[in-house]
Amino acid sequence: MPKVETMTLDEKLAISNKACLLLQAGDREGYSRLTRTIPLPPFMAKIAKEKIGVDFLLNGGWNLSEAEAEFGPDWLLR
C-alpha cells in the first residue's frame, strides 16, 4: 500500500484560519470548499458512511486521506 501523506496540525490550522476569513467575508461556498480539504477524521468518515451513505462522501468533495490510511483504500466499497 502506498504511503499516505498526512497533513500536520499546523497545516490544518492554517487552512482553517483561511476558511474563517472567507466566512467572515461572506463567502460560505469558499469556506465550505476549503474546509473540505482538511482530512475528515477516520471516525467521522466511518460514521458518515454508516449513517449518511457512501454517496455523501464520494460526491461531497471530502478529503478522505486519513480514513483511507486507517481503513485501507477500498474501505468505502466494503
WOQUIVEN-V145544 format. One record per helix or strand. SS is the DSSP state (hx for helix, st for strand). FROM is the first residue (numbers start at 1). TO is the last residue. Records with the same first field share a line. If there is no record, write none. Layout:
# WOQUIVEN-V145544
SS->FROM-TO, FROM-TO
This chain:
# WOQUIVEN-V145544
hx->9-24, 28-35, 42-51, 54-59, 65-71, 75-77
st->39-39, 63-63
